Structure formats: C-alpha cells, structure tokens
C-alpha cells in the first residue's frame, strides 16, 4: 500500500490517525500486524514532520515559543501565611500539572478535536489554508502531499497517445512533428479554439 496515501488520510483533519485505527483491522485480522501498520504510518509521518522542521527551523521555533506554557514560578511561603496564599500556590501547582505537554505541531494536531466527517461543506484545502499560521510545518507537508495525483490516468493516456499518432503509416515522422500533431490535436478539441488567436 502506498504510504503517501495513508499520510494524506492522517493529514485530513476529519480523520487523523484514528481512521487508521478504525480501518486497518477491517483489512487485516492479525492485531499485531495492524498495530505494526499503524505504528509504521505514524513513524513515517513523524519522520516527514521532523525533516520539514529541520528545513524550516524558524517556523518550528515560532510554534514552540507560541505554545510554551507560561506558569509563574512558585513563591516561597512562610509557615505563617494565610489559607488564601496556600490555595493560590495549590492552584498554580494544579494548573502546572493539568497542562498537557505539547512539544510540537504533531502533538497539537492530534490532541485537537477532529472536524465533523459528516459535514458536506467541509473543504480540506480551505481548512489547511486557514490553519496555516497555527500549523506552519504541517501545512507545508499537506501542500506537498495533496499535490501528488492519486491516479495515473493522465500520464498513461499521454503514453498511449503515441500509438495513435505514430502508427505504422507515420513512423517516419520526427519527434518535433509528432509533438506538433499532438498539440494541434489538443488545441482543435478545445471549445474556444480560434484560428485567429494564439492558443493558451
């Protein structure tokens, strides 16, 4: 299975890695193999993230600075201090303990609630465009992953087109002439083709 397609699933904010946990058992009954598959995809995703973070250290540092918890240092309290001061110190300690450690964008992305998969108006590319400031590195990964074509129909049809253009009767054509025939054929098929204007 192509791992880049699985990375694309993880980058979908409606599914994230939970989708893999849900569907891999439907493909494979062996639980150890399923756990290994999910772990491998997560490992590849993390490796990809850290390669992008290494390539753009300013974005990684900006995220760390923005998400670092700001907890004041505990103040030394004398034994004679009031109950209110003790409660204040306790609340600060509780606040510090309740904070979930977010080391990087990966942690933040996976800890946030997923988008509703049943929403028909959800547009994943718009979501990444809006959340680019929150996830500077992950948005770069998403940009590069989602540009990969899932189907190879266009490239296959380009190669199979050669048989139709260069048949046994036209085998002596030069490569430049074949290119001209293919381009002319495409231009003639467009709806707004005109002999009096430059083709686009």
C-alpha positions as a Python dict, from the first residue, in 0.01 Angstrom:
ca = {
    (1, 'X'): (0, 0, 0),
    (2, 'X'): (130, 344, -91),
    (3, 'X'): (229, 515, 234),
    (4, 'X'): (184, 867, 93),
    (5, 'X'): (-189, 795, 56),
    (6, 'X'): (-202, 697, 423),
    (7, 'X'): (-18, 1019, 515),
    (8, 'X'): (-286, 1206, 318),
    (9, 'X'): (-553, 1037, 534),
    (10, 'X'): (-371, 1142, 853),
    (11, 'X'): (-348, 1498, 720),
    (12, 'X'): (-726, 1507, 674),
    (13, 'X'): (-846, 1694, 988),
    (14, 'X'): (-1169, 1491, 986),
    (15, 'X'): (-993, 1157, 1030),
    (16, 'X'): (-632, 1194, 1151),
    (17, 'X'): (-473, 873, 1280),
    (18, 'X'): (-798, 742, 1432),
    (19, 'X'): (-911, 649, 1081),
    (20, 'X'): (-617, 411, 1050),
    (21, 'X'): (-700, 255, 1388),
    (22, 'X'): (-1056, 202, 1268),
    (23, 'X'): (-999, 71, 914),
    (24, 'X'): (-678, -130, 932),
    (25, 'X'): (-849, -405, 1139),
    (26, 'X'): (-1105, -437, 856),
    (27, 'X'): (-823, -507, 611),
    (28, 'X'): (-622, -738, 834),
    (29, 'X'): (-736, -969, 1115),
    (30, 'X'): (-396, -1007, 1284),
    (31, 'X'): (-396, -747, 1565),
    (32, 'X'): (-18, -737, 1593),
    (33, 'X'): (16, -672, 1221),
    (34, 'X'): (-248, -396, 1241),
    (35, 'X'): (-66, -230, 1533),
    (36, 'X'): (259, -253, 1335),
    (37, 'X'): (96, -95, 1028),
    (38, 'X'): (-47, 197, 1228),
    (39, 'X'): (284, 244, 1410),
    (40, 'X'): (475, 245, 1081),
    (41, 'X'): (249, 513, 927),
    (42, 'X'): (283, 731, 1240),
    (43, 'X'): (659, 683, 1235),
    (44, 'X'): (680, 786, 868),
    (45, 'X'): (459, 1088, 942),
    (46, 'X'): (679, 1195, 1234),
    (47, 'X'): (994, 1147, 1026),
    (48, 'X'): (842, 1359, 749),
    (49, 'X'): (748, 1628, 1003),
    (50, 'X'): (1097, 1644, 1153),
    (51, 'X'): (1257, 1665, 808),
    (52, 'X'): (1035, 1964, 726),
    (53, 'X'): (1102, 2118, 1069),
    (54, 'X'): (1476, 2082, 1013),
    (55, 'X'): (1442, 2251, 675),
    (56, 'X'): (1250, 2544, 829),
    (57, 'X'): (1380, 2595, 1187),
    (58, 'X'): (1225, 2942, 1219),
    (59, 'X'): (871, 2804, 1180),
    (60, 'X'): (942, 2526, 1430),
    (61, 'X'): (1084, 2771, 1686),
    (62, 'X'): (793, 3013, 1639),
    (63, 'X'): (549, 2732, 1716),
    (64, 'X'): (744, 2628, 2028),
    (65, 'X'): (754, 2987, 2156),
    (66, 'X'): (380, 3035, 2093),
    (67, 'X'): (276, 2716, 2272),
    (68, 'X'): (517, 2717, 2568),
    (69, 'X'): (306, 2720, 2888),
    (70, 'X'): (353, 3033, 3090),
    (71, 'X'): (339, 2920, 3453),
    (72, 'X'): (476, 3158, 3713),
    (73, 'X'): (741, 3030, 3949),
    (74, 'X'): (609, 2919, 4285),
    (75, 'X'): (664, 3179, 4555),
    (76, 'X'): (818, 3071, 4882),
    (77, 'X'): (551, 3083, 5152),
    (78, 'X'): (624, 3122, 5522),
    (79, 'X'): (453, 2893, 5770),
    (80, 'X'): (254, 3192, 5898),
    (81, 'X'): (91, 3260, 5558),
    (82, 'X'): (-284, 3250, 5531),
    (83, 'X'): (-506, 2983, 5382),
    (84, 'X'): (-564, 3203, 5074),
    (85, 'X'): (-191, 3208, 4993),
    (86, 'X'): (-174, 2831, 5029),
    (87, 'X'): (-474, 2791, 4800),
    (88, 'X'): (-313, 3021, 4545),
    (89, 'X'): (3, 2808, 4550),
    (90, 'X'): (-205, 2490, 4521),
    (91, 'X'): (-397, 2629, 4223),
    (92, 'X'): (-72, 2720, 4049),
    (93, 'X'): (60, 2369, 4107),
    (94, 'X'): (-265, 2221, 3977),
    (95, 'X'): (-252, 2442, 3671),
    (96, 'X'): (103, 2325, 3602),
    (97, 'X'): (9, 1958, 3641),
    (98, 'X'): (-308, 1984, 3430),
    (99, 'X'): (-123, 2127, 3131),
    (100, 'X'): (-79, 1866, 2859),
    (101, 'X'): (272, 1889, 2724),
    (102, 'X'): (263, 1989, 2359),
    (103, 'X'): (612, 1952, 2219),
    (104, 'X'): (539, 2028, 1856),
    (105, 'X'): (269, 2072, 1593),
    (106, 'X'): (214, 1697, 1572),
    (107, 'X'): (103, 1681, 1936),
    (108, 'X'): (-125, 1982, 1893),
    (109, 'X'): (-275, 1845, 1570),
    (110, 'X'): (-350, 1503, 1717),
    (111, 'X'): (-480, 1637, 2052),
    (112, 'X'): (-728, 1879, 1895),
    (113, 'X'): (-1079, 1755, 1822),
    (114, 'X'): (-1131, 1633, 1466),
    (115, 'X'): (-1361, 1807, 1223),
    (116, 'X'): (-1703, 1656, 1156),
    (117, 'X'): (-1671, 1395, 876),
    (118, 'X'): (-2045, 1421, 803),
    (119, 'X'): (-2021, 1790, 709),
    (120, 'X'): (-2076, 1802, 329),
    (121, 'X'): (-1948, 2162, 307),
    (122, 'X'): (-1609, 2081, 461),
    (123, 'X'): (-1321, 2168, 229),
    (124, 'X'): (-991, 2024, 341),
    (125, 'X'): (-775, 2258, 132),
    (126, 'X'): (-956, 2563, 273),
    (127, 'X'): (-906, 2422, 625),
    (128, 'X'): (-530, 2395, 573),
    (129, 'X'): (-521, 2742, 420),
    (130, 'X'): (-699, 2890, 725),
    (131, 'X'): (-489, 2695, 975),
    (132, 'X'): (-156, 2760, 809),
    (133, 'X'): (-48, 3008, 1084),
    (134, 'X'): (-130, 2750, 1354),
    (135, 'X'): (48, 2466, 1178),
    (136, 'X'): (325, 2621, 967),
    (137, 'X'): (518, 2297, 912),
    (138, 'X'): (224, 2059, 880),
    (139, 'X'): (62, 2291, 626),
    (140, 'X'): (376, 2267, 412),
    (141, 'X'): (359, 1888, 432),
    (142, 'X'): (-12, 1899, 341),
    (143, 'X'): (65, 2123, 44),
    (144, 'X'): (327, 1882, -86),
    (145, 'X'): (126, 1564, -16),
    (146, 'X'): (-204, 1680, -164),
    (147, 'X'): (-41, 1791, -488),
    (148, 'X'): (52, 1429, -568),
    (149, 'X'): (-202, 1290, -819),
    (150, 'X'): (-379, 981, -691),
    (151, 'X'): (-450, 847, -1040),
    (152, 'X'): (-203, 797, -1320),
    (153, 'X'): (-462, 823, -1598),
    (154, 'X'): (-319, 1145, -1745),
    (155, 'X'): (35, 1010, -1779),
    (156, 'X'): (-83, 672, -1910),
    (157, 'X'): (-305, 834, -2169),
    (158, 'X'): (-14, 1054, -2279),
    (159, 'X'): (197, 745, -2343),
    (160, 'X'): (-82, 550, -2512),
    (161, 'X'): (-146, 852, -2735),
    (162, 'X'): (184, 775, -2907),
    (163, 'X'): (40, 466, -3073),
    (164, 'X'): (-246, 665, -3221),
    (165, 'X'): (-22, 946, -3351),
    (166, 'X'): (272, 738, -3470),
    (167, 'X'): (103, 446, -3643),
    (168, 'X'): (280, 223, -3900),
    (169, 'X'): (196, 472, -4176),
    (170, 'X'): (353, 768, -3993),
    (171, 'X'): (659, 601, -3843),
    (172, 'X'): (900, 829, -4031),
    (173, 'X'): (780, 1145, -3850),
    (174, 'X'): (1038, 1337, -3648),
    (175, 'X'): (979, 1388, -3272),
    (176, 'X'): (913, 1758, -3333),
    (177, 'X'): (644, 1678, -3590),
    (178, 'X'): (479, 1428, -3350),
    (179, 'X'): (478, 1695, -3079),
    (180, 'X'): (319, 1943, -3321),
    (181, 'X'): (48, 1693, -3415),
    (182, 'X'): (-34, 1620, -3050),
    (183, 'X'): (-52, 1991, -2960),
    (184, 'X'): (-261, 2074, -3266),
    (185, 'X'): (-499, 1791, -3182),
    (186, 'X'): (-542, 1927, -2826),
    (187, 'X'): (-597, 2282, -2950),
    (188, 'X'): (-858, 2174, -3203),
    (189, 'X'): (-1052, 1986, -2934),
    (190, 'X'): (-1093, 2292, -2711),
    (191, 'X'): (-1428, 2468, -2729),
    (192, 'X'): (-1289, 2821, -2766),
    (193, 'X'): (-1028, 2746, -3033),
    (194, 'X'): (-989, 3012, -3299),
    (195, 'X'): (-751, 3020, -3593),
    (196, 'X'): (-706, 3395, -3538),
    (197, 'X'): (-574, 3395, -3180),
    (198, 'X'): (-276, 3242, -3004),
    (199, 'X'): (-364, 2915, -2825),
    (200, 'X'): (-322, 2915, -2446),
}
